[in-house]
């Protein structure tokens, strides 16, 4: 059985929220400049009072193995969630763009740069790790002697799978943290070959309309999930192909939110 990283105490929740708010503030240039002309949900790269209630009811109050609350059940607990979720359906179920891979990569690098900068500002030495070998994780963490102590593969998630309950039997806040099966299988092989003695953390920057925060898996967890098989194979999009060659990954799996660690725990591992 996969070992949960779930933090147990209220202090961890409050600290994780505080750190995430700092990260959002640190990254405001992405929203205000890089995404200024992009059609985005109105609270992307923000963290409002309703998001704090969502974090508590959707994540920190649900222990591993417990029944995961339905979003509709949380309408009674979180004021404004029903209306926010209706807006989410309207926005995220619109026809998606063609997912041009070059633009996706550029945007991903913006978030990686912001995360690296944020860690360095908080005295965690971080830098790009995948310059020479693109299959290695995105970010490396250095100790005080500037030796590599850990790696991070960063994933930014902003578009929840609003129909996840229909297709996966899971709620959109819990069943939308998407990873590419084939890409991760290749990366695990590379990590085990090239960096076998360094911990690797798969870090999820979750920026949905309801749930927001930093959550993470260990590479060992991800390997175990992959052994259980993929859960969904999305339809191909035009952006998945260049000169009739498929470059996009469509085979997906969704690691369980409630077995992930939080931002405060990740900082403890990296410090």
PEZISUL-V129996 format. One record per residue. N is the residue number from 0. RES is the residue in three letters. PHI is phi in radians with two decimals (999 if undefined). PSI is psi in whole degrees, 0 to 359 (NA if undefined). D_LAST is the distance of its C-alpha to the last C-alpha in Angstrom with 2 decimals. Layout:
((N,RES,PHI,PSI,D_LAST) (N,RES,PHI,PSI,D_LAST))
This chain:
((0,UNK,999,138,27.97) (1,UNK,-1.12,133,24.62) (2,UNK,-1.36,131,21.92) (3,UNK,-1.34,146,20.67) (4,UNK,-1.81,9,17.04) (5,UNK,-1.06,125,18.52) (6,UNK,-1.33,147,16.90) (7,UNK,-1.70,341,19.67) (8,UNK,-1.95,160,19.49) (9,UNK,-1.14,325,20.61) (10,UNK,-1.06,321,17.73) (11,UNK,-1.11,320,15.37) (12,UNK,-1.09,311,18.09) (13,UNK,-1.12,320,18.54) (14,UNK,-1.18,320,14.92) (15,UNK,-1.08,319,14.72) (16,UNK,-1.12,317,18.00) (17,UNK,-1.11,317,17.07) (18,UNK,-1.16,320,14.06) (19,UNK,-1.13,319,16.44) (20,UNK,-1.03,320,19.16) (21,UNK,-1.11,319,17.17) (22,UNK,-1.10,317,16.58) (23,UNK,-1.07,316,20.33) (24,UNK,-1.11,319,21.31) (25,UNK,-1.12,334,19.30) (26,UNK,-1.80,13,21.14) (27,UNK,-1.11,337,24.58) (28,UNK,-1.12,330,26.07) (29,UNK,-1.10,314,25.96) (30,UNK,-1.20,314,28.14) (31,UNK,-1.35,334,30.28) (32,UNK,-2.04,297,30.95) (33,UNK,-1.16,324,30.14) (34,UNK,-1.82,16,31.26) (35,UNK,-1.09,326,33.84) (36,UNK,-1.84,15,36.79) (37,UNK,-1.70,139,35.38) (38,UNK,-1.23,109,36.74) (39,UNK,-2.31,157,33.78) (40,UNK,-1.15,148,33.55) (41,UNK,-1.12,339,33.79) (42,UNK,-1.95,20,30.38) (43,UNK,-1.11,137,28.34) (44,UNK,1.00,36,25.16) (45,UNK,-2.30,167,25.90) (46,UNK,-2.54,105,24.87) (47,UNK,-1.81,177,27.84) (48,UNK,-1.01,321,28.79) (49,UNK,-1.13,328,30.15) (50,UNK,-1.19,327,26.87) (51,UNK,-1.15,318,25.23) (52,UNK,-1.13,321,28.12) (53,UNK,-1.12,318,27.74) (54,UNK,-1.01,317,24.05) (55,UNK,-1.19,311,25.17) (56,UNK,-1.41,332,28.31) (57,UNK,-1.60,337,27.30) (58,UNK,-2.18,293,23.88) (59,UNK,-1.28,338,22.64) (60,UNK,-1.52,355,26.13) (61,UNK,-1.91,109,26.81) (62,UNK,-1.45,154,25.63) (63,UNK,-0.95,135,25.80) (64,UNK,1.62,342,29.45) (65,UNK,-1.34,159,30.83) (66,UNK,-1.15,133,33.25) (67,UNK,-1.49,124,31.69) (68,UNK,-1.08,141,33.56) (69,UNK,-1.22,146,35.83) (70,UNK,-1.01,321,35.20) (71,UNK,-1.12,329,38.76) (72,UNK,-1.20,330,38.10) (73,UNK,-1.38,349,35.30) (74,UNK,-1.02,327,37.82) (75,UNK,-1.32,336,39.12) (76,UNK,-1.67,332,35.76) (77,UNK,-2.05,107,34.29) (78,UNK,-1.09,125,36.68) (79,UNK,1.63,352,37.19) (80,UNK,-1.15,322,35.51) (81,UNK,-1.01,312,38.92) (82,UNK,-1.16,318,39.72) (83,UNK,-1.08,320,36.30) (84,UNK,-1.21,324,36.60) (85,UNK,-1.08,319,40.12) (86,UNK,-1.10,322,38.86) (87,UNK,-1.09,317,36.25) (88,UNK,-1.04,313,39.08) (89,UNK,-1.07,320,41.18) (90,UNK,-1.41,310,38.53) (91,UNK,-1.42,347,36.71) (92,UNK,-1.66,3,39.94) (93,UNK,-1.15,155,41.51) (94,UNK,-0.95,130,42.16) (95,UNK,-1.31,162,39.02) (96,UNK,-1.25,180,39.16) (97,UNK,-1.38,5,39.75) (98,UNK,0.94,61,36.06) (99,UNK,-1.18,120,36.41) (100,UNK,-1.11,323,33.73) (101,UNK,-1.06,319,33.36) (102,UNK,-1.21,321,32.60) (103,UNK,-1.05,317,30.17) (104,UNK,-1.13,317,28.23) (105,UNK,-1.05,316,28.28) (106,UNK,-1.14,318,27.00) (107,UNK,-1.02,321,24.19) (108,UNK,-1.19,327,23.14) (109,UNK,-1.07,317,23.23) (110,UNK,-1.22,324,20.67) (111,UNK,-1.09,315,18.44) (112,UNK,-1.08,318,18.84) (113,UNK,-1.12,320,18.12) (114,UNK,-1.20,318,14.86) (115,UNK,-1.06,314,13.77) (116,UNK,-1.07,318,15.06) (117,UNK,-1.10,316,13.35) (118,UNK,-1.08,315,9.79) (119,UNK,-1.10,322,10.99) (120,UNK,-1.13,339,12.62) (121,UNK,-1.87,28,9.55) (122,UNK,1.14,26,8.10) (123,UNK,-1.93,112,6.09) (124,UNK,-1.26,118,8.81) (125,UNK,-2.38,153,10.81) (126,UNK,-2.81,174,14.48) (127,UNK,-1.26,134,17.39) (128,UNK,-1.90,347,17.72) (129,UNK,-1.88,26,21.16) (130,UNK,-1.18,315,23.33) (131,UNK,-1.58,324,25.36) (132,UNK,-2.18,104,25.14) (133,UNK,-1.18,346,25.23) (134,UNK,-1.50,349,24.77) (135,UNK,-1.32,163,21.24) (136,UNK,-1.02,163,18.42) (137,UNK,-1.16,320,18.07) (138,UNK,-2.25,141,14.64) (139,UNK,-1.98,152,12.67) (140,UNK,-1.99,131,9.09) (141,UNK,-1.83,149,9.46) (142,UNK,-1.50,187,8.33) (143,UNK,-1.17,337,9.97) (144,UNK,-1.63,9,13.25) (145,UNK,1.17,27,12.99) (146,UNK,-1.60,147,13.41) (147,UNK,-1.24,126,12.42) (148,UNK,-1.91,340,9.91) (149,UNK,-2.89,166,10.33) (150,UNK,-2.25,153,12.66) (151,UNK,-2.25,130,13.36) (152,UNK,-1.80,112,16.96) (153,UNK,-1.71,132,17.37) (154,UNK,-2.18,124,20.52) (155,UNK,-1.74,125,21.98) (156,UNK,-2.11,118,24.61) (157,UNK,-2.20,349,27.09) (158,UNK,-2.00,98,30.41) (159,UNK,-1.15,150,30.80) (160,UNK,-1.44,89,33.33) (161,UNK,-1.12,338,35.82) (162,UNK,-1.80,22,38.16) (163,UNK,-1.09,329,35.62) (164,UNK,-1.15,323,37.55) (165,UNK,-1.24,317,40.69) (166,UNK,-1.62,329,39.36) (167,UNK,-2.02,347,36.52) (168,UNK,1.25,27,37.37) (169,UNK,-2.31,154,33.98) (170,UNK,-1.29,153,33.15) (171,UNK,-1.10,329,32.11) (172,UNK,-1.29,338,28.84) (173,UNK,-1.88,333,27.90) (174,UNK,-1.87,28,29.81) (175,UNK,-2.13,2,28.86) (176,UNK,-1.47,95,25.40) (177,UNK,-1.70,136,27.02) (178,UNK,-2.23,150,26.11) (179,UNK,-1.54,118,28.55) (180,UNK,-1.01,304,29.73) (181,UNK,-1.14,318,31.09) (182,UNK,-1.06,317,28.29) (183,UNK,-1.21,324,25.66) (184,UNK,-1.04,316,27.99) (185,UNK,-1.15,320,28.21) (186,UNK,-1.21,325,24.49) (187,UNK,-1.08,316,23.90) (188,UNK,-1.04,316,26.57) (189,UNK,-1.13,316,25.04) (190,UNK,-1.14,317,21.53) (191,UNK,-1.17,334,23.15) (192,UNK,-1.48,315,25.28) (193,UNK,-1.62,326,23.09) (194,UNK,-2.35,58,19.55) (195,UNK,-1.17,339,20.40) (196,UNK,-1.90,17,17.68) (197,UNK,-2.03,134,14.58) (198,UNK,-1.16,142,13.18) (199,UNK,-2.15,128,14.32) (200,UNK,-1.99,127,13.58) (201,UNK,-1.59,108,16.53) (202,UNK,-1.79,129,15.42) (203,UNK,-1.87,113,18.37) (204,UNK,-1.58,99,18.81) (205,UNK,-1.65,122,21.78) (206,UNK,-2.34,51,24.17) (207,UNK,-1.32,175,27.39) (208,UNK,-1.21,332,30.02) (209,UNK,-1.82,296,29.21) (210,UNK,-1.55,133,25.74) (211,UNK,-2.45,145,22.78) (212,UNK,2.75,178,19.03) (213,UNK,-1.86,126,16.04) (214,UNK,-2.31,158,16.38) (215,UNK,-2.60,153,15.38) (216,UNK,-2.01,157,16.98) (217,UNK,-1.47,159,16.19) (218,UNK,-1.11,328,18.60) (219,UNK,-1.08,318,20.39) (220,UNK,-1.02,311,21.20) (221,UNK,-1.06,319,22.55) (222,UNK,-1.06,320,24.62) (223,UNK,-1.17,319,26.13) (224,UNK,-1.08,318,26.99) (225,UNK,-1.07,326,28.65) (226,UNK,-1.13,341,30.72) (227,UNK,-1.52,352,32.15) (228,UNK,1.67,158,33.53) (229,UNK,-1.34,159,33.33) (230,UNK,-1.90,342,34.56) (231,UNK,-2.79,137,35.98) (232,UNK,-2.09,104,37.39) (233,UNK,-1.27,161,37.79) (234,UNK,-1.15,149,40.78) (235,UNK,-1.14,149,40.66) (236,UNK,-2.07,158,40.49) (237,UNK,-0.95,325,42.18) (238,UNK,-1.21,351,38.86) (239,UNK,-1.36,354,38.10) (240,UNK,-2.23,141,40.80) (241,UNK,-2.29,121,41.57) (242,UNK,0.92,44,45.07) (243,UNK,1.15,10,45.46) (244,UNK,-1.79,129,42.42) (245,UNK,-1.32,123,39.82) (246,UNK,-2.04,347,36.36) (247,UNK,-1.60,154,34.79) (248,UNK,-1.76,125,33.36) (249,UNK,-1.96,346,35.25) (250,UNK,-1.48,118,34.34) (251,UNK,-2.11,155,31.61) (252,UNK,-2.47,163,29.77) (253,UNK,-2.27,94,27.89) (254,UNK,-1.08,143,25.07) (255,UNK,-1.19,128,25.39) (256,UNK,-0.97,319,23.31) (257,UNK,-1.46,9,23.31) (258,UNK,-1.91,7,21.61) (259,UNK,-1.62,152,18.49) (260,UNK,-1.44,168,15.23) (261,UNK,-1.81,183,14.48) (262,UNK,-1.13,317,12.13) (263,UNK,-1.08,319,10.55) (264,UNK,-1.17,321,10.03) (265,UNK,-1.07,315,8.63) (266,UNK,-1.05,321,5.89) (267,UNK,-1.09,320,5.37) (268,UNK,-1.17,325,5.81) (269,UNK,-1.52,338,3.82) (270,UNK,-1.32,NA,0.00))
